[in-house]
């Protein structure tokens, strides 16, 4: 029988990796393969007591980060920026760390933490309309117009690239809310992933 633990501040029980059995253990191995990390990030463990939900989280994450429609650094930028807009510092730290690993400059990382608008991000002219589009996903998706889409297309982004960018921002709107609602975002200062840079 799987043993769950309660971490201070987190509102749901978590299954530790060494206690996982059956479908949860299988999903944990898939998560490590998809993330390339030697451990299961706590964000995934939030749904560990319900493998059906855990599989959904993994499918979304793997669908975005397992593909090559957009370069990994751009997906990490979208993830970190969306998390900033949604007020989830836990996810900002995690995906800023990933962004740094995939070539994000110190200037860009600082801007993700401190900027208030997409226009303040130090990105090139082609990337700016895409970042403006994904910003609207968090600040008011219903306000996205054909003109927003066409502006990104005119900058050279394909429909497939824009769809993946928007999906990535939508996925992190979901992840940010899962992390915050369950208390993970306020229970620790930094994720285990973000702390890798300290080692």
DAGITA-V844860 format. One record per pair of residues at least 24 apart in sequence whose ideal C-beta (glycine too) atoms are under 10 Angstrom apart, sorted by the first residue. I is the first residue (numbers start at 1). J is the second residue. If there is no record, write none. Layout:
<<I | J> <I | J>>
//
This chain:
<<2 | 48> <2 | 49> <4 | 45> <4 | 48> <4 | 49> <5 | 45> <7 | 42> <7 | 45> <7 | 183> <7 | 184> <7 | 187> <7 | 188> <8 | 183> <8 | 187> <8 | 188> <9 | 182> <9 | 183> <9 | 184> <9 | 185> <9 | 186> <9 | 187> <9 | 188> <10 | 42> <10 | 45> <10 | 46> <10 | 179> <10 | 182> <10 | 183> <10 | 184> <10 | 185> <10 | 186> <10 | 187> <10 | 188> <11 | 46> <11 | 181> <11 | 182> <11 | 183> <11 | 184> <11 | 187> <12 | 45> <12 | 46> <12 | 47> <12 | 48> <12 | 49> <12 | 50> <12 | 178> <12 | 181> <12 | 182> <12 | 183> <12 | 184> <13 | 45> <13 | 46> <13 | 48> <13 | 49> <14 | 40> <14 | 42> <14 | 44> <14 | 45> <14 | 46> <14 | 47> <14 | 48> <14 | 49> <14 | 182> <14 | 184> <15 | 40> <15 | 45> <15 | 47> <15 | 48> <15 | 49> <15 | 51> <15 | 54> <16 | 40> <16 | 45> <16 | 48> <17 | 45> <17 | 48> <19 | 48> <20 | 45> <20 | 48> <20 | 51> <22 | 51> <23 | 51> <23 | 52> <23 | 54> <23 | 55> <24 | 48> <24 | 49> <24 | 50> <24 | 51> <24 | 54> <24 | 55> <25 | 51> <26 | 51> <26 | 55> <27 | 51> <27 | 54> <27 | 55> <27 | 57> <27 | 58> <28 | 54> <28 | 58> <30 | 54> <30 | 55> <30 | 58> <30 | 59> <30 | 62> <31 | 57> <31 | 58> <31 | 61> <31 | 62> <33 | 62> <33 | 66> <34 | 58> <34 | 59> <34 | 61> <34 | 62> <34 | 63> <34 | 65> <34 | 66> <35 | 61> <35 | 62> <35 | 65> <35 | 98> <35 | 193> <36 | 65> <36 | 98> <36 | 101> <37 | 192> <37 | 193> <37 | 196> <38 | 196> <39 | 192> <39 | 193> <39 | 196> <40 | 192> <41 | 94> <41 | 191> <41 | 192> <41 | 193> <42 | 90> <42 | 94> <42 | 179> <42 | 182> <42 | 184> <42 | 187> <42 | 188> <42 | 191> <42 | 192> <42 | 193> <43 | 90> <43 | 91> <43 | 94> <43 | 175> <43 | 176> <43 | 178> <43 | 179> <43 | 182> <43 | 184> <43 | 185> <43 | 191> <43 | 192> <43 | 193> <44 | 175> <45 | 184> <46 | 175> <46 | 178> <46 | 179> <46 | 181> <46 | 182> <46 | 183> <46 | 184> <47 | 178> <47 | 182> <53 | 178> <56 | 174> <57 | 171> <57 | 174> <57 | 175> <57 | 178> <60 | 167> <60 | 168> <60 | 170> <60 | 171> <60 | 172> <60 | 174> <60 | 175> <61 | 171> <61 | 172> <61 | 175> <63 | 164> <63 | 167> <63 | 168> <63 | 171> <64 | 164> <64 | 165> <64 | 167> <64 | 168> <64 | 169> <64 | 170> <64 | 171> <64 | 172> <65 | 98> <65 | 168> <65 | 171> <67 | 160> <67 | 164> <67 | 167> <68 | 164> <69 | 158> <69 | 160> <69 | 161> <69 | 162> <69 | 163> <69 | 164> <69 | 165> <69 | 167> <69 | 168> <70 | 130> <70 | 157> <70 | 158> <70 | 160> <70 | 161> <70 | 162> <70 | 163> <70 | 164> <70 | 165> <70 | 167> <70 | 168> <71 | 102> <71 | 103> <71 | 161> <72 | 98> <72 | 99> <72 | 101> <72 | 102> <72 | 103> <73 | 98> <73 | 99> <73 | 100> <73 | 101> <73 | 102> <73 | 103> <73 | 104> <73 | 108> <74 | 99> <74 | 102> <74 | 104> <74 | 123> <74 | 127> <74 | 130> <74 | 131> <74 | 134> <74 | 161> <74 | 164> <74 | 165> <74 | 168> <75 | 99> <75 | 102> <75 | 164> <75 | 165> <75 | 167> <75 | 168> <75 | 171> <75 | 172> <76 | 100> <76 | 101> <76 | 102> <76 | 103> <76 | 104> <76 | 112> <76 | 168> <77 | 102> <77 | 104> <77 | 108> <77 | 109> <77 | 111> <77 | 112> <77 | 121> <77 | 123> <77 | 127> <77 | 130> <77 | 131> <77 | 134> <77 | 165> <77 | 168> <78 | 130> <78 | 131> <78 | 133> <78 | 134> <78 | 135> <78 | 137> <78 | 164> <78 | 165> <78 | 166> <78 | 167> <78 | 168> <78 | 169> <78 | 171> <78 | 172> <79 | 112> <79 | 134> <79 | 168> <79 | 169> <79 | 171> <79 | 172> <79 | 175> <79 | 176> <80 | 104> <80 | 108> <80 | 109> <80 | 112> <80 | 113> <80 | 172> <81 | 108> <81 | 111> <81 | 112> <81 | 115> <81 | 118> <81 | 121> <81 | 123> <81 | 131> <81 | 134> <81 | 135> <81 | 138> <81 | 169> <81 | 172> <82 | 134> <82 | 135> <82 | 137> <82 | 138> <82 | 168> <82 | 169> <82 | 170> <82 | 171> <82 | 172> <82 | 173> <82 | 175> <82 | 176> <83 | 112> <83 | 138> <83 | 169> <83 | 172> <83 | 173> <83 | 175> <83 | 176> <83 | 179> <83 | 185> <84 | 111> <84 | 112> <84 | 113> <84 | 114> <84 | 115> <84 | 116> <84 | 135> <84 | 138> <84 | 176> <85 | 115> <85 | 116> <85 | 117> <85 | 118> <85 | 134> <85 | 135> <85 | 136> <85 | 137> <85 | 138> <85 | 139> <85 | 169> <85 | 172> <85 | 173> <85 | 176> <86 | 137> <86 | 138> <86 | 139> <86 | 169> <86 | 172> <86 | 173> <86 | 174> <86 | 175> <86 | 176> <86 | 177> <86 | 179> <86 | 180> <87 | 138> <87 | 176> <87 | 180> <87 | 185> <88 | 172> <88 | 173> <88 | 175> <88 | 176> <88 | 177> <88 | 178> <88 | 179> <88 | 180> <88 | 184> <88 | 185> <88 | 186> <89 | 113> <89 | 176> <89 | 179> <89 | 180> <89 | 185> <89 | 186> <89 | 189> <89 | 190> <89 | 191> <89 | 194> <90 | 175> <90 | 176> <90 | 179> <90 | 180> <90 | 184> <90 | 185> <90 | 186> <90 | 187> <90 | 188> <90 | 189> <90 | 190> <90 | 191> <90 | 193> <90 | 194> <91 | 172> <91 | 175> <91 | 176> <91 | 178> <91 | 179> <91 | 180> <91 | 184> <91 | 185> <91 | 191> <91 | 193> <91 | 194> <92 | 176> <92 | 185> <92 | 191> <92 | 194> <93 | 185> <93 | 188> <93 | 189> <93 | 190> <93 | 191> <93 | 193> <93 | 194> <93 | 195> <93 | 197> <94 | 175> <94 | 179> <94 | 190> <94 | 191> <94 | 192> <94 | 193> <94 | 194> <94 | 195> <94 | 196> <95 | 172> <95 | 175> <95 | 191> <95 | 193> <95 | 194> <96 | 193> <96 | 194> <96 | 197> <97 | 190> <97 | 191> <97 | 193> <97 | 194> <97 | 195> <97 | 196> <97 | 197> <98 | 193> <98 | 194> <98 | 196> <100 | 194> <100 | 197> <101 | 193> <101 | 196> <101 | 197> <124 | 155> <125 | 155> <125 | 156> <126 | 152> <126 | 154> <126 | 155> <126 | 156> <126 | 157> <127 | 152> <127 | 155> <127 | 156> <127 | 157> <128 | 152> <128 | 155> <129 | 153> <129 | 154> <129 | 155> <129 | 156> <129 | 157> <129 | 162> <130 | 155> <130 | 156> <130 | 157> <130 | 161> <130 | 162> <130 | 165> <130 | 166> <131 | 165> <131 | 169> <133 | 157> <133 | 162> <133 | 165> <133 | 166> <133 | 169> <134 | 162> <134 | 165> <134 | 166> <134 | 167> <134 | 168> <134 | 169> <134 | 170> <134 | 172> <135 | 169> <136 | 166> <136 | 169> <137 | 165> <137 | 166> <137 | 167> <137 | 168> <137 | 169> <137 | 170> <137 | 172> <137 | 173> <138 | 169> <138 | 170> <138 | 172> <138 | 173> <138 | 176> <141 | 166> <141 | 169> <141 | 170> <141 | 173>>
//
